[in-house]
Amino acid sequence: MSIWLITLWPRSAPSLLLVGLLGRQLGLRVGLQDVQTVACSRWGAPRSQGLFQDGDVVIGGLFIMHYQPPATEHDFTQLYNVTNEPTFWLIFLSFFLCCGLSLDHAPLQYVYAMVFAVEEINHSTMLLPGVKLGYHIFDSCGQVPWALPAALSLVGGGSTTVPLIIGGASSVTAQILSSTLGQLSVPLISYLASCPCLSDRLRYPNFFRTIPSDIYQARAVAHLAIHFNWTWIGAVVANNDYGLMAIKEETQGAGVCLAFVETLQRENIMSDARRAALTIQASTARVILIFTWYTDVRELFLQLTKINVTDRQFLASEAWSTSGDLLQNPSTSKVASGVLGVAIRSSSIPGFENYLKNLHPIHHPGDEFLREIWEAEFGHPSNNITSSPAMSVLKASLSPCNGTESLERVQNLFTDTSQLRVTYNVYLAVYAAAHALHNLLSCPDSNSPSGNNSSTCSSPNNIKPTELLQYLNNVNFTTPQGEMFYFQGADIPAKYDLVNWQSTPEGPLKLVLIGRVDGFDLHLNESAIQWSTGSSQLPISVCSESCPPGTRMASRKGEPVCCFDCIPCAEGEISNKTDSPHCERCPLEFWSNAKRTACIPRQLDFLSFNETLGITLTTVAVSGATVTTAVFVVFLYYRQTPVVRANNSELSFLLLLSLKLCFLCSLVFIGRPSVWACRFQQAAFGISFVLCVSCLQVKTIVVLAAFRSARPGAEALIRWFGPGQQRGSVCFLTCIQVIICAIWLSLSPPVPQRDLGFQGLKVTLECAMTSVVGFSLVLGYIGLLACTCLILAFLARKLPDNFNEAKLITFSMLIFCAVWVAFVPAYVSSPGKYTVAVEIFAILASSYGLLLCIFAPKCFIILLRPEKNTKKHLMAR
């Protein structure tokens, strides 16, 4: 607790006194002078270290100009003896209380960007005319214990009070400074704090920044992955809000899955980096997102180099995408080649390069930072600068400057203005502050946020931070570079550069600008990208290959949505795009093609004379009609023989005629259905079979009557079944079917119709039964006659005779009934045109059964056994 209290005093004496007390309490046998020597020589740097320029209005600045060198890593395998090592406590105290001894060149450039912007504004006739802008810039050393007292001394610790501070390089420092300064309503403009948490206006109403929130760069990286169809990527992130936020944004991207997530902890960076490198090596993901600090990335790349992993495409966050340390490191160049990253947008500052190279301690005698640059670059101190006591010994060992030294040819991070990123953010922060001050000091105050015009002006000597805060919220101006600048709450509109690390013939990698991000829009020059493979071939990183058209994605159980199988679409369904989540069913009039990529019109299908089945049925039908005709000719030729005459030759000829009609009516069912064909086929079928069965029934009745008339008192029975009655009976029974067909076909006849219910490329054109009742009556009447005939024939089967026709009729009707009983389920279950084929088969089978059972035995006797064709043989018992 005492260590943190020390930071509240900007003066050095209390701090030294407290350190001395702590040293005595810890048993450290060293004097106060020793503590001061070992710890550092600038205990009170907030007052002694800085750049100062007075003016009508003075703005504050906090920058990390010195940094603490990294401590030696220990493996903690041996017990550290604190009592025997008193300097341990000195090092421990110096870490908290002492600003580092090493000068950081990059942040020093930010300092002079602020100085340059102030001088540029002071020379402007349009911005703050008549008002001289000054600055008080302190070194925050990258530590809150230094930044906080420095900020408090700026806003109320001396004769000059600043109404605004530019600083807060880290998000943690910015949060603490904003919370503290918020009590005084002092605005804080950060140029590098990018935590999304700082966008909360309720917690940080006085905070502004000229760098976009990290959430936007995470979304930009996610959009890059989506743009290049990288759906399967690995992630190596810092184990804090910065890295975890990137994972959240990445997984929210549509169709992007994380193959793995490895976190890096600064305290265990070597072991964490080794573990992450092995995970990258084992993973199938070819694209790796790295969202952490450049020092962590350097260790990770070293580990990847050791195991020779050089074929991964890395996506970089702005924290390391422009790191010169990594770009110039030859040991990691093979691993880092092709890195694609999001970077803080860069912009030029006209005149800034010349300004830096013309800096000289002679012209800035009070600039201690410039003196340190001179000593670091040219190896000797400046004679024009009074050094601090801590540098006395060092100065004595160095030769004096001759005054001809210049930064003109010096190449380091301080003089490099090729890509001004954070430097430009500092430049914008100064201009934002200047425009807010300009609006505040303008007369009359027509731009007041309250909307009230004031006849009085705010005085440069009496600027209230609360008023300046209001004007900062509404600042809107055009920068000297010609771009619009304004705040959206605490933030500015998200703008980033897209950079690519490319190999050079000289060896080191170079940074190439390949696009920009403006809000949510990507502007990318893909032809300029050099990928990790060293070519222009886009890397592929997917868990599953894309599903081509004609298939759909099917998720794998227990795996991410990016891992799937490609399932072909079912018949009648299509997918006409890559990676379709489902197949779409074709309309009824269409069907899917063979590749399942398009719906094509369904082809009309019907039983035609050209196909094999149609030809076969036609042949069988014509053959049956031909055989029937041949039998008719035989009977006609032998009409005077006993076999023909004994079996009622007139009904036999009529039966043969009806059988021929039955064979021929089946041909009407073959061919393209039409209105008249549908009507005629059912009528022809129904009437032909009724005529045939009626003849058989009358023949059976005649046989029964003939044998019954032989009994006493039954002579008159045969008279009722004479030739005229037989013909009349056949006509009567047939006319009933004619009437049924006439009524059916007149009221609700069958019509040609497409059977769209059948699944397939072909749609059947058939005669649809619009009235099932009519068709059932036709079949039912035929069945009734057939059953009656079967019963009568069965009763007459044992009548005494050598040639009992009742037996033949019995067998024929059994076959007839069996065929039509089997017809019903077969007809109902048959698909498409096969329904018609089943009906034709039933017609032909029953017709052949009647023809063969009744006439084949008679023809056999007539043609092959003529000796049996006698009355004596027929009458024999």
MARMITOR-559518 format. One record per residue (C-alpha): residue in three letters; z, y, x. Coordinates in steps of 0.05 Angstrom, whole numbers, padded with zeros to 5 digits, always signed. Layout:
<rs>
AlaZYX
...
</rs>
This chain:
<rs>
Met+00000+00000+00000
Ser+00016+00047+00058
Ile-00054+00039+00085
Trp-00085+00062+00020
Leu-00038+00121+00016
Ile-00062+00145+00084
Thr-00131+00158+00055
Leu-00103+00210+00008
Trp-00091+00258+00066
Pro-00151+00289+00099
Arg-00109+00317+00155
Ser-00100+00272+00216
Ala-00026+00285+00232
Pro+00005+00249+00172
Ser-00041+00191+00182
Leu-00023+00183+00255
Leu+00051+00189+00239
Leu+00047+00134+00186
Val+00008+00089+00233
Gly+00062+00100+00285
Leu+00116+00080+00235
Leu+00077+00018+00215
Gly+00069+00001+00288
Arg+00144+00003+00300
Gln+00158-00038+00238
Leu+00109-00091+00261
Gly+00141-00095+00329
Leu+00081-00066+00365
Arg+00103-00040+00432
Val+00049+00012+00438
Gly+00053+00087+00435
Leu+00022+00133+00386
Gln-00030+00154+00436
Asp-00049+00081+00447
Val-00059+00072+00372
Gln-00103+00132+00369
Thr-00144+00109+00429
Val-00154+00037+00405
Ala-00166+00053+00332
Cys-00214+00111+00337
Ser-00220+00182+00361
Arg-00236+00215+00294
Trp-00176+00205+00247
Gly-00189+00262+00200
Ala-00264+00261+00203
Pro-00272+00291+00133
Arg-00254+00357+00162
Ser-00284+00351+00231
Gln-00346+00309+00219
Gly-00400+00341+00177
Leu-00455+00393+00168
Phe-00439+00459+00137
Gln-00479+00518+00113
Asp-00450+00572+00070
Gly-00486+00603+00012
Asp-00479+00635-00056
Val-00473+00565-00086
Val-00451+00507-00042
Ile-00465+00434-00062
Gly-00428+00376-00031
Gly-00457+00314+00003
Leu-00427+00247+00022
Phe-00468+00201+00067
Ile-00454+00140+00109
Met-00469+00167+00178
His-00425+00119+00217
Tyr-00414+00046+00203
Gln-00362-00005+00224
Pro-00391-00058+00272
Pro-00385-00128+00244
Ala-00322-00164+00264
Thr-00323-00227+00306
Glu-00328-00289+00263
His-00272-00340+00273
Asp-00275-00412+00255
Phe-00200-00413+00240
Thr-00190-00479+00277
Gln-00133-00449+00318
Leu-00070-00412+00298
Tyr-00075-00338+00314
Asn-00011-00313+00348
Val+00001-00245+00317
Thr+00065-00230+00356
Asn+00029-00243+00422
Glu-00031-00202+00401
Pro-00008-00133+00381
Thr-00078-00106+00383
Phe-00094-00149+00322
Trp-00055-00099+00279
Leu-00090-00041+00312
Ile-00158-00071+00295
Phe-00133-00086+00225
Leu-00110-00014+00215
Ser-00172+00015+00247
Phe-00216-00023+00197
Phe-00185+00015+00140
Leu-00168+00081+00173
Cys-00222+00092+00225
Cys-00293+00112+00212
Gly-00339+00069+00255
Leu-00364+00090+00322
Ser-00437+00070+00312
Leu-00486+00122+00285
Asp-00532+00095+00230
His-00601+00126+00237
Ala-00629+00112+00167
Pro-00573+00147+00128
Leu-00576+00204+00178
Gln-00647+00215+00155
Tyr-00619+00222+00084
Val-00573+00277+00109
Tyr-00629+00318+00138
Ala-00671+00306+00075
Met-00616+00342+00037
Val-00615+00398+00089
Phe-00691+00403+00087
Ala-00691+00406+00011
Val-00639+00461+00011
Glu-00678+00502+00062
Glu-00742+00491+00022
Ile-00708+00515-00042
Asn-00679+00576-00006
His-00750+00595+00015
Ser-00777+00587-00056
Thr-00790+00648-00099
Met-00792+00608-00164
Leu-00729+00567-00158
Leu-00661+00602-00153
Pro-00691+00669-00132
Gly-00640+00714-00100
Val-00590+00657-00095
Lys-00577+00624-00029
Leu-00560+00550-00033
Gly-00510+00521+00017
Tyr-00483+00452+00032
His-00421+00418+00057
Ile-00438+00347+00080
Phe-00385+00297+00101
Asp-00387+00227+00130
Ser-00361+00176+00080
Cys-00367+00118+00131
Gly-00385+00070+00075
Gln-00312+00061+00056
Val-00275+00085-00006
Pro-00214+00106+00035
Trp-00259+00156+00070
Ala-00303+00177+00013
Leu-00249+00193-00038
Pro-00208+00243+00003
Ala-00273+00275+00028
Ala-00296+00284-00044
Leu-00228+00313-00065
Ser-00230+00362-00007
Leu-00299+00385-00029
Val-00279+00400-00101
Gly-00212+00431-00088
Gly-00187+00423-00018
Gly-00208+00488+00014
Ser-00233+00559+00007
Thr-00302+00535-00015
Thr-00305+00493-00078
Val-00369+00456-00094
Pro-00390+00447-00168
Leu-00431+00384-00153
Ile-00432+00327-00103
Ile-00491+00285-00080
Gly-00465+00218-00056
Gly-00437+00151-00073
Ala-00483+00106-00033
Ser-00453+00041-00061
Ser-00440+00024-00133
Val-00366+00011-00120
Thr-00358+00078-00086
Ala-00397+00113-00141
Gln-00352+00082-00195
Ile-00288+00105-00160
Leu-00316+00175-00145
Ser-00344+00184-00214
Ser-00278+00163-00247
Thr-00239+00210-00202
Leu-00286+00269-00207
Gly-00295+00258-00281
Gln-00225+00285-00292
Leu-00251+00351-00266
Ser-00320+00345-00299
Val-00353+00350-00231
Pro-00423+00319-00232
Leu-00438+00264-00182
Ile-00511+00249-00166
Ser-00521+00184-00129
Tyr-00584+00166-00091
Leu-00570+00092-00081
Ala-00517+00065-00131
Ser-00558+00020-00177
Cys-00506-00020-00215
Pro-00523-00024-00290
Cys-00450-00011-00306
Leu-00458+00061-00284
Ser-00505+00074-00343
Asp-00444+00074-00389
Arg-00437+00147-00410
Leu-00369+00135-00442
Arg-00339+00112-00376
Tyr-00380+00155-00329
Pro-00402+00218-00367
Asn-00409+00258-00302
Phe-00451+00207-00264
Phe-00525+00215-00250
Arg-00572+00178-00203
Thr-00642+00183-00176
Ile-00651+00108-00167
Pro-00665+00062-00226
Ser-00614+00014-00251
Asp-00616-00056-00221
Ile-00631-00084-00290
Tyr-00701-00055-00286
Gln-00718-00086-00219
Ala-00693-00154-00245
Arg-00739-00147-00305
Ala-00796-00127-00259
Val-00786-00190-00218
Ala-00784-00231-00282
His-00849-00198-00305
Leu-00881-00216-00239
Ala-00862-00289-00248
Ile-00891-00288-00319
His-00954-00252-00296
Phe-00969-00305-00244
Asn-00948-00362-00290
Trp-00891-00383-00245
Thr-00849-00420-00296
Trp-00808-00461-00247
Ile-00771-00420-00195
Gly-00709-00426-00153
Ala-00657-00371-00145
Val-00613-00352-00086
Val-00568-00294-00106
Ala-00507-00257-00085
Asn-00443-00284-00116
Asn-00429-00220-00154
Asp-00454-00178-00212
Tyr-00516-00158-00173
Gly-00540-00229-00165
Leu-00515-00257-00231
Met-00549-00201-00269
Ala-00615-00221-00237
Ile-00607-00292-00262
Lys-00593-00268-00332
Glu-00655-00224-00334
Glu-00697-00279-00303
Thr-00678-00332-00353
Gln-00691-00283-00410
Gly-00763-00280-00390
Ala-00808-00320-00436
Gly-00823-00389-00407
Val-00787-00380-00340
Cys-00738-00434-00319
Leu-00693-00438-00260
Ala-00698-00501-00219
Phe-00633-00485-00184
Val-00585-00428-00171
Glu-00551-00421-00104
Thr-00500-00366-00091
Leu-00484-00333-00024
Gln-00415-00308-00007
Arg-00410-00258+00049
Glu-00347-00292+00076
Asn-00381-00360+00081
Ile-00452-00338+00094
Met-00469-00390+00147
Ser-00448-00450+00106
Asp-00475-00421+00041
Ala-00542-00405+00074
Arg-00547-00475+00103
Arg-00533-00506+00034
Ala-00584-00460+00000
Ala-00637-00477+00053
Leu-00628-00551+00041
Thr-00633-00540-00035
Ile-00698-00501-00026
Gln-00726-00557+00018
Ala-00710-00610-00034
Ser-00733-00571-00095
Thr-00801-00577-00127
Ala-00801-00502-00141
Arg-00851-00467-00095
Val-00828-00396-00114
Ile-00758-00374-00095
Leu-00723-00311-00120
Ile-00675-00280-00071
Phe-00629-00227-00099
Thr-00579-00209-00046
Trp-00569-00165+00016
Tyr-00616-00166+00076
Thr-00561-00192+00122
Asp-00553-00253+00078
Val-00628-00263+00075
Arg-00632-00261+00150
Glu-00583-00319+00156
Leu-00620-00357+00101
Phe-00687-00348+00136
Leu-00657-00372+00202
Gln-00632-00435+00168
Leu-00701-00446+00135
Thr-00734-00437+00203
Lys-00689-00491+00233
Ile-00711-00542+00181
Asn-00784-00517+00183
Val-00791-00495+00110
Thr-00850-00447+00114
Asp-00889-00460+00050
Arg-00846-00424-00002
Gln-00865-00360-00037
Phe-00805-00312-00038
Leu-00792-00258-00089
Ala-00751-00202-00059
Ser-00704-00152-00090
Glu-00704-00080-00066
Ala-00641-00094-00025
Trp-00684-00129+00028
Ser-00757-00121+00008
Thr-00766-00064+00059
Ser-00718-00087+00112
Gly-00746-00069+00180
Asp-00696-00117+00212
Leu-00727-00176+00177
Leu-00799-00152+00185
Gln-00792-00145+00260
Asn-00753-00210+00270
Pro-00801-00259+00305
Ser-00756-00319+00291
Thr-00764-00313+00216
Ser-00836-00289+00212
Lys-00864-00357+00192
Val-00815-00364+00135
Ala-00820-00292+00111
Ser-00895-00286+00111
Gly-00923-00271+00043
Val-00859-00244+00012
Leu-00872-00207-00052
Gly-00819-00156-00070
Val-00796-00098-00112
Ala-00779-00036-00072
Ile-00751+00033-00085
Arg-00812+00076-00099
Ser-00836+00116-00040
Ser-00865+00185-00038
Ser-00885+00236+00014
Ile-00845+00299+00029
Pro-00894+00350+00058
Gly-00868+00381+00121
Phe-00809+00335+00129
Glu-00837+00296+00188
Asn-00849+00359+00228
Tyr-00780+00384+00209
Leu-00747+00321+00237
Lys-00786+00321+00301
Asn-00771+00395+00314
Leu-00696+00385+00308
His-00660+00403+00373
Pro-00587+00414+00390
Ile-00605+00482+00419
His-00624+00507+00350
His-00565+00472+00316
Pro-00506+00481+00363
Gly-00455+00461+00310
Asp-00490+00397+00290
Glu-00448+00340+00319
Phe-00493+00286+00288
Leu-00554+00314+00323
Arg-00515+00314+00388
Glu-00499+00240+00378
Ile-00573+00226+00367
Trp-00589+00261+00432
Glu-00538+00222+00470
Ala-00561+00156+00440
Glu-00636+00169+00452
Phe-00637+00206+00518
Gly-00576+00176+00552
His-00541+00242+00567
Pro-00502+00294+00529
Ser-00524+00363+00509
Asn-00495+00419+00550
Asn-00498+00465+00491
Ile-00449+00424+00449
Thr-00375+00421+00457
Ser-00356+00348+00455
Ser-00294+00320+00424
Pro-00238+00296+00471
Ala-00255+00224+00454
Met-00324+00233+00485
Ser-00300+00267+00549
Val-00301+00205+00592
Leu-00370+00185+00567
Lys-00399+00254+00578
Ala-00373+00256+00649
Ser-00412+00194+00666
Leu-00478+00219+00637
Ser-00526+00268+00668
Pro-00536+00334+00630
Cys-00598+00349+00588
Asn-00652+00392+00618
Gly-00672+00422+00551
Thr-00742+00391+00549
Glu-00722+00330+00509
Ser-00756+00324+00441
Leu-00758+00275+00382
Glu-00834+00282+00381
Arg-00846+00214+00412
Val-00782+00179+00390
Gln-00795+00119+00345
Asn-00735+00097+00304
Leu-00710+00095+00233
Phe-00690+00168+00237
Thr-00760+00194+00255
Asp-00800+00143+00214
Thr-00827+00179+00152
Ser-00882+00130+00136
Gln-00845+00105+00074
Leu-00793+00152+00046
Arg-00754+00114-00007
Val-00680+00129-00008
Thr-00696+00193+00030
Tyr-00739+00215-00028
Asn-00683+00198-00077
Val-00638+00247-00039
Tyr-00693+00299-00041
Leu-00698+00291-00116
Ala-00623+00295-00125
Val-00622+00363-00090
Tyr-00679+00389-00133
Ala-00645+00363-00196
Ala-00582+00401-00177
Ala-00622+00463-00160
His-00659+00463-00226
Ala-00595+00454-00265
Leu-00565+00513-00226
His-00628+00553-00238
Asn-00623+00543-00313
Leu-00549+00558-00312
Leu-00558+00623-00273
Ser-00619+00647-00311
Cys-00613+00710-00354
Pro-00615+00710-00412
Asp-00589+00640-00422
Ser-00645+00618-00468
Asn-00641+00545-00447
Ser-00568+00536-00463
Pro-00555+00466-00489
Ser-00512+00496-00544
Gly-00572+00533-00571
Asn-00538+00601-00568
Asn-00571+00656-00528
Ser-00524+00692-00483
Ser-00531+00764-00460
Thr-00489+00751-00398
Cys-00504+00708-00337
Ser-00462+00658-00301
Ser-00441+00683-00233
Pro-00458+00641-00171
Asn-00386+00653-00149
Asn-00357+00627-00214
Ile-00397+00565-00233
Lys-00358+00518-00277
Pro-00373+00444-00265
Thr-00370+00432-00340
Glu-00428+00480-00352
Leu-00468+00451-00296
Leu-00457+00381-00324
Gln-00488+00403-00390
Tyr-00549+00430-00356
Leu-00558+00368-00314
Asn-00561+00326-00377
Asn-00620+00368-00400
Val-00655+00380-00334
Asn-00731+00372-00337
Phe-00778+00396-00283
Thr-00840+00381-00242
Thr-00826+00362-00170
Pro-00865+00393-00112
Gln-00904+00327-00111
Gly-00927+00340-00182
Glu-00888+00287-00221
Met-00843+00298-00280
Phe-00769+00288-00269
Tyr-00715+00282-00322
Phe-00652+00242-00335
Gln-00645+00190-00390
Gly-00570+00191-00395
Ala-00548+00174-00324
Asp-00614+00143-00305
Ile-00685+00163-00288
Pro-00747+00126-00314
Ala-00756+00061-00276
Lys-00808+00065-00222
Tyr-00816+00016-00165
Asp-00865-00002-00111
Leu-00891-00073-00105
Val-00895-00093-00032
Asn-00923-00152+00006
Trp-00904-00178+00075
Gln-00968-00194+00112
Ser-00981-00224+00180
Thr-01013-00183+00235
Pro-01050-00205+00298
Glu-00996-00171+00340
Gly-00943-00218+00312
Pro-00893-00177+00271
Leu-00901-00174+00196
Lys-00925-00110+00163
Leu-00906-00080+00096
Val-00965-00069+00049
Leu-00962-00033-00017
Ile-00998-00076-00068
Gly-00977-00044-00134
Arg-00927-00005-00174
Val-00881-00015-00233
Asp-00878+00041-00284
Gly-00826+00024-00337
Phe-00849-00043-00363
Asp-00921-00037-00339
Leu-00945-00073-00278
His-01001-00042-00238
Leu-01021-00095-00188
Asn-01078-00102-00137
Glu-01079-00178-00133
Ser-01137-00179-00084
Ala-01094-00144-00032
Ile-01038-00197-00035
Gln-01029-00245+00023
Trp-00990-00305-00002
Ser-00943-00350+00036
Thr-00999-00398+00048
Gly-01034-00345+00090
Ser-01093-00342+00041
Ser-01111-00309-00024
Gln-01098-00373-00063
Leu-01045-00362-00115
Pro-00985-00409-00106
Ile-00969-00454-00164
Ser-00896-00465-00184
Val-00888-00505-00248
Cys-00844-00562-00269
Ser-00900-00593-00309
Glu-00975-00580-00305
Ser-01005-00540-00361
Cys-01024-00579-00423
Pro-01100-00572-00433
Pro-01130-00558-00502
Gly-01128-00619-00545
Thr-01056-00634-00527
Arg-00987-00605-00544
Met-00924-00595-00504
Ala-00867-00644-00517
Ser-00800-00625-00486
Arg-00764-00676-00444
Lys-00695-00693-00468
Gly-00640-00661-00426
Glu-00688-00620-00383
Pro-00707-00546-00385
Val-00761-00523-00433
Cys-00810-00514-00374
Cys-00808-00589-00362
Phe-00850-00624-00414
Asp-00901-00679-00427
Cys-00971-00668-00455
Ile-00982-00708-00519
Pro-01053-00714-00547
Cys-01062-00686-00616
Ala-01067-00735-00673
Glu-01132-00746-00711
Gly-01147-00687-00756
Glu-01105-00640-00712
Ile-01127-00593-00656
Ser-01101-00546-00603
Asn-01151-00497-00575
Lys-01109-00463-00522
Thr-01070-00483-00460
Asp-00997-00501-00467
Ser-00998-00503-00542
Pro-00929-00519-00570
His-00958-00556-00630
Cys-01023-00581-00659
Glu-01054-00550-00720
Arg-01082-00592-00777
Cys-01155-00580-00795
Pro-01174-00558-00866
Leu-01194-00613-00915
Glu-01268-00600-00906
Phe-01262-00607-00830
Trp-01239-00657-00779
Ser-01221-00655-00706
Asn-01273-00670-00653
Ala-01265-00725-00601
Lys-01228-00678-00552
Arg-01183-00650-00607
Thr-01202-00579-00588
Ala-01240-00556-00650
Cys-01248-00571-00724
Ile-01318-00593-00743
Pro-01347-00603-00813
Arg-01335-00674-00838
Gln-01397-00717-00845
Leu-01415-00745-00913
Asp-01407-00820-00914
Phe-01432-00869-00967
Leu-01458-00941-00969
Ser-01530-00933-00950
Phe-01589-00981-00945
Asn-01596-00964-00871
Glu-01530-00990-00845
Thr-01512-01062-00831
Leu-01466-01071-00890
Gly-01516-01041-00938
Ile-01572-01084-00911
Thr-01530-01146-00916
Leu-01509-01134-00987
Thr-01580-01116-01007
Thr-01606-01180-00976
Val-01554-01222-01012
Ala-01569-01187-01078
Val-01644-01195-01072
Ser-01635-01267-01051
Gly-01593-01280-01112
Ala-01645-01248-01157
Thr-01699-01289-01124
Val-01662-01355-01132
Thr-01648-01338-01205
Thr-01722-01325-01215
Ala-01739-01391-01183
Val-01690-01428-01229
Phe-01721-01391-01288
Val-01790-01415-01267
Val-01765-01487-01259
Phe-01733-01486-01327
Leu-01794-01455-01357
Tyr-01839-01508-01326
Tyr-01793-01565-01347
Arg-01774-01535-01414
Gln-01794-01598-01452
Thr-01750-01644-01411
Pro-01684-01670-01441
Val-01640-01634-01390
Val-01669-01566-01409
Arg-01672-01579-01483
Ala-01604-01613-01488
Asn-01570-01551-01462
Asn-01598-01499-01510
Ser-01658-01476-01471
Glu-01661-01408-01506
Leu-01590-01389-01484
Ser-01604-01417-01415
Phe-01664-01371-01407
Leu-01623-01312-01433
Leu-01566-01330-01385
Leu-01615-01332-01326
Leu-01642-01265-01346
Ser-01571-01235-01349
Leu-01554-01265-01281
Lys-01616-01233-01251
Leu-01594-01166-01280
Cys-01525-01177-01250
Phe-01556-01188-01181
Leu-01601-01128-01187
Cys-01548-01081-01215
Ser-01510-01086-01150
Leu-01567-01049-01116
Val-01552-00988-01158
Phe-01485-00982-01122
Ile-01520-00975-01054
Gly-01547-00907-01033
Arg-01527-00834-01040
Pro-01488-00825-01104
Ser-01518-00778-01155
Val-01500-00758-01225
Trp-01547-00807-01259
Ala-01534-00862-01208
Cys-01459-00858-01221
Arg-01470-00865-01296
Phe-01523-00919-01293
Gln-01488-00966-01243
Gln-01425-00974-01285
Ala-01464-00983-01350
Ala-01512-01034-01318
Phe-01454-01072-01288
Gly-01414-01074-01353
Ile-01471-01093-01399
Ser-01502-01145-01352
Phe-01437-01183-01344
Val-01420-01180-01417
Leu-01489-01208-01433
Cys-01478-01264-01383
Val-01408-01283-01406
Ser-01430-01278-01479
Cys-01484-01329-01467
Leu-01435-01376-01435
Gln-01385-01367-01491
Val-01437-01381-01544
Lys-01461-01442-01505
Thr-01390-01468-01502
Ile-01380-01457-01577
Val-01445-01494-01591
Val-01421-01553-01550
Leu-01355-01555-01586
Ala-01390-01548-01654
Ala-01440-01603-01637
Phe-01386-01654-01623
Arg-01340-01632-01680
Ser-01398-01639-01730
Ala-01400-01714-01716
Arg-01334-01721-01753
Pro-01334-01736-01828
Gly-01336-01671-01869
Ala-01357-01627-01811
Glu-01433-01630-01821
Ala-01435-01558-01846
Leu-01403-01533-01782
Ile-01466-01540-01741
Arg-01504-01498-01791
Trp-01462-01438-01777
Phe-01483-01442-01703
Gly-01557-01447-01709
Pro-01606-01410-01663
Gly-01603-01347-01704
Gln-01527-01345-01704
Gln-01526-01357-01630
Arg-01573-01299-01615
Gly-01534-01256-01664
Ser-01468-01273-01631
Val-01494-01254-01562
Cys-01523-01189-01588
Phe-01458-01172-01625
Leu-01413-01185-01565
Thr-01460-01146-01520
Cys-01465-01087-01568
Ile-01390-01078-01565
Gln-01396-01066-01489
Val-01455-01019-01501
Ile-01413-00978-01549
Ile-01354-00975-01500
Cys-01401-00953-01443
Ala-01435-00901-01488
Ile-01370-00869-01509
Trp-01343-00870-01437
Leu-01405-00841-01406
Ser-01412-00788-01459
Leu-01340-00764-01457
Ser-01319-00771-01384
Pro-01371-00803-01340
Pro-01363-00818-01266
Val-01387-00761-01221
Pro-01405-00755-01148
Gln-01345-00729-01110
Arg-01320-00724-01038
Asp-01258-00765-01023
Leu-01221-00715-00980
Gly-01158-00756-00982
Phe-01186-00806-00933
Gln-01167-00788-00861
Gly-01226-00789-00814
Leu-01286-00751-00788
Lys-01328-00776-00846
Val-01314-00757-00917
Thr-01336-00808-00969
Leu-01383-00787-01024
Glu-01368-00833-01082
Cys-01371-00839-01156
Ala-01303-00816-01177
Met-01275-00845-01241
Thr-01255-00784-01280
Ser-01231-00829-01336
Val-01193-00891-01313
Val-01186-00912-01386
Gly-01261-00919-01395
Phe-01269-00961-01332
Ser-01209-01004-01351
Leu-01238-01017-01421
Val-01304-01040-01390
Leu-01269-01087-01342
Gly-01219-01109-01394
Tyr-01272-01128-01444
Ile-01308-01170-01392
Gly-01242-01203-01374
Leu-01226-01217-01447
Leu-01293-01252-01458
Ala-01286-01290-01392
Cys-01216-01315-01410
Thr-01238-01336-01481
Cys-01298-01373-01451
Leu-01253-01407-01400
Ile-01205-01431-01453
Leu-01261-01458-01498
Ala-01295-01492-01439
Phe-01229-01523-01417
Leu-01220-01552-01487
Ala-01290-01583-01485
Arg-01286-01611-01414
Lys-01271-01684-01435
Leu-01324-01692-01489
Pro-01360-01759-01482
Asp-01427-01748-01449
Asn-01462-01764-01384
Phe-01479-01691-01376
Asn-01423-01650-01405
Glu-01442-01576-01394
Ala-01371-01555-01413
Lys-01346-01579-01346
Leu-01397-01536-01310
Ile-01378-01476-01351
Thr-01304-01489-01337
Phe-01315-01489-01262
Ser-01360-01427-01264
Met-01310-01387-01305
Leu-01253-01407-01259
Ile-01292-01378-01201
Phe-01310-01317-01242
Cys-01239-01302-01262
Ala-01212-01315-01191
Val-01263-01266-01162
Trp-01246-01210-01211
Val-01171-01221-01207
Ala-01176-01213-01131
Phe-01223-01153-01141
Val-01170-01107-01170
Pro-01122-01102-01110
Ala-01179-01103-01061
Tyr-01214-01047-01098
Val-01151-01004-01100
Ser-01133-01013-01027
Ser-01202-01007-00996
Pro-01217-00939-00962
Gly-01279-00897-00970
Lys-01345-00931-00980
Tyr-01313-00999-00974
Thr-01289-00990-01045
Val-01361-00994-01067
Ala-01374-01053-01021
Val-01316-01091-01053
Glu-01344-01080-01122
Ile-01413-01103-01100
Phe-01383-01164-01068
Ala-01346-01182-01132
Ile-01410-01175-01172
Leu-01450-01219-01124
Ala-01395-01271-01115
Ser-01384-01280-01190
Ser-01459-01281-01202
Tyr-01471-01334-01149
Gly-01412-01374-01177
Leu-01443-01376-01246
Leu-01513-01391-01220
Leu-01493-01448-01175
Cys-01440-01481-01219
Ile-01483-01482-01282
Phe-01555-01489-01258
Ala-01550-01525-01190
Pro-01533-01594-01221
Lys-01590-01586-01272
Cys-01641-01567-01220
Phe-01618-01626-01177
Ile-01633-01675-01234
Ile-01698-01641-01253
Leu-01726-01637-01184
Leu-01693-01694-01145
Arg-01670-01744-01198
Pro-01725-01744-01251
Glu-01706-01815-01272
Lys-01642-01787-01300
Asn-01679-01733-01339
Thr-01684-01777-01402
Lys-01653-01776-01470
Lys-01626-01846-01462
His-01589-01828-01398
Leu-01561-01764-01428
Met-01536-01799-01492
Ala-01505-01857-01454
Arg-01429-01859-01455
</rs>
